[in-house]
């Protein structure tokens, strides 16, 4: 890893307001939360609100670089407002929208600036100097690579499809920008993940309320769809069907197989008692233990979280995915198969 | 195992922990969870120790049949699972003969139908041939062929960990598990915080799951037209593995072997007849060398090669960030062998049936119901059938732990 000596300009900070240097700049102005509500700073508050509004409506936050000062200051303000909405959707959407714009900007930056920004996140990255194809401008350590590809679904992002040597994954500039924007998204999400909000001025709370209203109005239609009460076996994906049949005939199931089946049944609303019944055929059946495990997965014990079955990718890795039907090709999670199949 | 054998095993294991056992320094011991199987067969979990001395005296007192510690580090290792406070976990791999096809076809393993009692040897069938029952009890045996197959998989894994993932010889800890396989453990700081999703990607990498063969090179280059470009195979990572593997495979194959992987007869013939040209071209990265051998043929060939080059690991072990694994230098309850570490560079010459043996000084007389021929260190034993024999303690313990012998009356 080489240290960059590049200094960020004020214009850079306006473009990338999540940088440490931007935060330091804001700090140097020595503002108080209360100051934001004074008329002098009205434009900052307005721009902050607009940032979130753009996120909700267009899933991208524009850059208004004519007034760098407002652009820089409105970012931490927007973070405060988004956090104040206590709305998981808004928080996620805002982080995503800022990250999207970041990606668009980063793509056009010179190598040195990209490197300088990666330093903000302690990436283990270096320019590729003739070790591999020239199209690859960077090499990034696989641990940083994996942390930022968890949400990327295209096959080209799978580690096995990358050129990797000595722990480094080779990347084009565009790909590096994409991964860096993922890092930015996670960074913003983390900043928004505040358990206990401090008391915020009335004006901030008002903005938060307004944005909550906007979300309901624009996004409300995509409500989470309910799952019917009765169990419809015909809607099971092939993997679950196989597990279910194996359990019924007492055939041995792997640990992950049992977990997948149990969590699937829990999530489609099968009562705990009925699930325990499914496992009675096993030669090593132990009612007390089975009950404990099923109740644990159902969130009736321990951590009180109801576990979801693993996604299709994970099931493939562990050999639980045995065959795919047509619907399987369009989904990423066994529960999605169930929901879609019912609606057909 | 009868009462007498059980007390014998416990006595021997206890003697081992008091006299032979030298605990290895375990990194960050105070943040790990420990688990044991008591002589009565109960699982004891959520234990923690401040140092190896404390751990050693615990082992001496309990004499567990098996001892484990977590690959994970916790704020409170003794708390319940959801209150432990996960800090990170070593990256671990488990290669077990149970998960891979072996040359011995597992003839030494036995199964018995839980329904009608019919029994047989080899891999446990899906259904009982007599009554169609699907419940079985099975016993296994750690044979040389099984362990050799596991070693081959481990060598492939080590190659990837060093060359692709860039871990050094010193960062990779390799162990014989004490039963039918090998463990690989990496404690490096920057892998500790990888979550299960990231570890799954590592699993997919070493098992080549989701590997796209020829797609990147060809998708954009008009397959089927005359524009047949060079295959860009850099000399590292999976590219190297596939390139070298394909060359080796073609070099060592005849027509019959190529048709076995579903190549058409005439295609196989063309490849074999033009072996030299094909290989010469592959080396410089050109696929287009023989008439009638198109992209689909190459894809089939390379998919086969990729699977041969992949390391067959137990996938759930690596992705489980709370996993308990056997502690180095402790005994395996199914064999009486120790889990032992050796340098990755020495894997070729590592002999598990020598390095993992304890109880060297004693002998014991046992009645063996049935046991295959086996070797410990330089000495070969068996096969035995319903006979009384006096054996070195290690051999006696192995047979008793495997349910093949009891202490003689």
Boltz contact constraints between the chains, C-beta under 6 A:
constraints:
  - contact:
      token1: [A, 132]
      token2: [B, 234]
      max_distance: 6.0
  - contact:
      token1: [A, 143]
      token2: [B, 190]
      max_distance: 6.0
  - contact:
      token1: [A, 146]
      token2: [B, 198]
      max_distance: 6.0
  - contact:
      token1: [A, 146]
      token2: [B, 201]
      max_distance: 6.0
  - contact:
      token1: [A, 150]
      token2: [B, 197]
      max_distance: 6.0
  - contact:
      token1: [A, 155]
      token2: [B, 212]
      max_distance: 6.0
  - contact:
      token1: [A, 158]
      token2: [B, 210]
      max_distance: 6.0
  - contact:
      token1: [A, 159]
      token2: [B, 201]
      max_distance: 6.0
  - contact:
      token1: [A, 159]
      token2: [B, 205]
      max_distance: 6.0
  - contact:
      token1: [A, 160]
      token2: [B, 204]
      max_distance: 6.0
  - contact:
      token1: [A, 160]
      token2: [B, 205]
      max_distance: 6.0
  - contact:
      token1: [A, 160]
      token2: [B, 208]
      max_distance: 6.0
  - contact:
      token1: [A, 160]
      token2: [B, 210]
      max_distance: 6.0
  - contact:
      token1: [A, 160]
      token2: [B, 211]
      max_distance: 6.0
  - contact:
      token1: [A, 161]
      token2: [B, 212]
      max_distance: 6.0
  - contact:
      token1: [A, 163]
      token2: [B, 234]
      max_distance: 6.0
  - contact:
      token1: [A, 163]
      token2: [B, 237]
      max_distance: 6.0
  - contact:
      token1: [A, 164]
      token2: [B, 164]
      max_distance: 6.0
  - contact:
      token1: [A, 164]
      token2: [B, 237]
      max_distance: 6.0
  - contact:
      token1: [A, 165]
      token2: [B, 236]
      max_distance: 6.0
  - contact:
      token1: [A, 165]
      token2: [B, 237]
      max_distance: 6.0
  - contact:
      token1: [A, 166]
      token2: [B, 166]
      max_distance: 6.0
  - contact:
      token1: [A, 167]
      token2: [B, 165]
      max_distance: 6.0
  - contact:
      token1: [A, 167]
      token2: [B, 166]
      max_distance: 6.0
  - contact:
      token1: [A, 249]
      token2: [B, 134]
      max_distance: 6.0
  - contact:
      token1: [A, 250]
      token2: [B, 134]
      max_distance: 6.0
  - contact:
      token1: [A, 250]
      token2: [B, 135]
      max_distance: 6.0
  - contact:
      token1: [A, 251]
      token2: [B, 134]
      max_distance: 6.0
  - contact:
      token1: [A, 256]
      token2: [B, 316]
      max_distance: 6.0
  - contact:
      token1: [A, 283]
      token2: [B, 114]
      max_distance: 6.0
  - contact:
      token1: [A, 283]
      token2: [B, 135]
      max_distance: 6.0
  - contact:
      token1: [A, 302]
      token2: [B, 82]
      max_distance: 6.0
  - contact:
      token1: [A, 303]
      token2: [B, 82]
      max_distance: 6.0
  - contact:
      token1: [A, 314]
      token2: [B, 200]
      max_distance: 6.0
  - contact:
      token1: [A, 317]
      token2: [B, 200]
      max_distance: 6.0
  - contact:
      token1: [A, 317]
      token2: [B, 203]
      max_distance: 6.0
  - contact:
      token1: [A, 317]
      token2: [B, 204]
      max_distance: 6.0
  - contact:
      token1: [A, 317]
      token2: [B, 209]
      max_distance: 6.0
  - contact:
      token1: [A, 317]
      token2: [B, 315]
      max_distance: 6.0
  - contact:
      token1: [A, 318]
      token2: [B, 315]
      max_distance: 6.0
  - contact:
      token1: [A, 318]
      token2: [B, 316]
      max_distance: 6.0
